[in-house]
Amino acid sequence: MKSYISDKTALFIGSSYMLEQCLLISLKKFKKIYLVSDDKRLVKKFKKKITLLTFSKLKFEKFDFLFSILNETIISEKILKNISNNSINFHDGPLPRYAGLYSSTFAILNNEKTHGLCWHEIENVIDGGKIYEKLTFKIRECFSAYNIDVMSSFLGIKLFKTILNKLQKNNLKGYSQNLKLRTYYGLKHFKKVPNYGFLNLDKNYKENYKIFRALNFSSQKKNKICHPKLLTSREPFIIKNIQIENRFNLNNYKKRQILLIEKNFLIIKCKNKLLKITVDKLIKNFKKKSLPEINKKKCLKYFKYGIN
């Protein structure tokens, strides 16, 4: 039986390892594949196998299918009008909840126990189109935004294969979202991150670790929110990792007291635990004294001027 899509064209827009895998899966499925991406590694790998385009040229081209995968650019109506069949987007959130940006970050900050991902139709309402395929999974207590994103991408690739199988049989169907249940997170919500990403050592370990988890991304993901940080009397340090330290007696120390400074990490006490905090550069000439309390004005200053 002949595949419905074997004589069709497909346009892919986006970046990342997930897009790479979806392209590899699709190479022999469509008559011709086009790609718009700012991922130089991806472009180099596929430049001899597919046709590369830019956004400026899309309004003059027609395609049968569109797949938007971890794409940060809003696709205009002019482009969508040139798609004769399905325009499909991958979203790393359990729509209709967590539409918009950085869904994994806000899921952690909101203490969610589960998260999800889906492939949906592209419409004028951002992430508001009908759902084609959807999955959910548990968020473990140790999961950071990075872990959730990796899980979403892995499961998203599996669902992409299901999408293609249904397209080949010309029986891809979706269902409308209940937009009354919709939640959306955009640029204005970034400032809702507690203390603009600075740890508050008057809080317990769980609260501080949650901030770190929510802001710990893959190096390939652009961080447009802020980094997890430790504010000291000298300067803010970007945090690379947080662990509970058990080598010392907790009761012998006061909150914000530094126990040990060793190259690129320090051990310090928060409300209920001793923390080993690894930072992104060597700590030189660091005064061994208690850190100041988190100051909102200082946080706002650092956030405003980009030292985050």
Secondary structure as UniProt FT lines:
FT   TURN            4..7
FT   STRAND          9..14
FT   HELIX           16..26
FT   TURN            27..29
FT   STRAND          32..36
FT   HELIX           40..46
FT   TURN            47..49
FT   STRAND          51..52
FT   HELIX           55..58
FT   TURN            59..60
FT   STRAND          65..69
FT   HELIX           77..80
FT   TURN            81..82
FT   STRAND          87..91
FT   TURN            95..98
FT   STRAND          99..100
FT   HELIX           103..109
FT   TURN            110..111
FT   STRAND          114..121
FT   TURN            126..127
FT   STRAND          131..138
FT   TURN            141..142
FT   HELIX           145..168
FT   TURN            169..170
FT   HELIX           179..181
FT   STRAND          184..185
FT   HELIX           187..192
FT   HELIX           194..197
FT   TURN            201..202
FT   HELIX           205..215
FT   TURN            219..220
FT   STRAND          229..231
FT   STRAND          236..244
FT   HELIX           250..252
FT   TURN            255..256
FT   STRAND          258..262
FT   TURN            263..264
FT   STRAND          265..269
FT   STRAND          274..279
FT   HELIX           296..304
FT   TURN            305..306
//
